[in-house]
Amino acid sequence: MPNWVEGKIVIRGKNKNLIRFLSDGLVSLDPDDLEIKTGDGVYRIITDNGFEIIGTTKHFVNIYGDIIEVPLDNDNDVVVSMSLEADRINAEELLMIAKLFNIDFRAVATHLKWEFTQHVLIMNGNIVKDETINIFQFNN
């Protein structure tokens, strides 16, 4: 795994699209530890384990025991932030997922040996930014 990166991914979308992504776009790495609740006007995911983003090549997200909550009655954009681990961020794969679920992604990750960082921004069905920066390169 020479390009393994870790960082954060932020997912934004209307609550119904975000809930559909959380329900249908992720597969739990341990289904026995996954709890999904809908009550008090909130959709909740509770787990101590991570998820793989379906349709991607080794893109894993993790909430590390935190709770993801999405309001059920909100028509505004909702934002969810998770830890990201990937065998390099693949903007084209995330773009396909973004279009499928009508959501936006911002992912920022650093190579485990600190050789490069990646910044990917997908908004409104377009790749706005897909940048890899060599950390040791100080001259443009």
Buried (B, 14 or more C-beta within 10 A) or exposed (E): EEBBBBBEBBBBBBBBBBBBBBEEBBEBBEEEEBEBEEEEEBBBBBBEBBBBBEEBEBBBBBBEEBEBBBBBEBEEEBEBBBBBBBBBBBBEBBBBBBEBBBBBBBBBBBBEEEBBBBBBBBBEEEBEEBEBEEEEEEEE
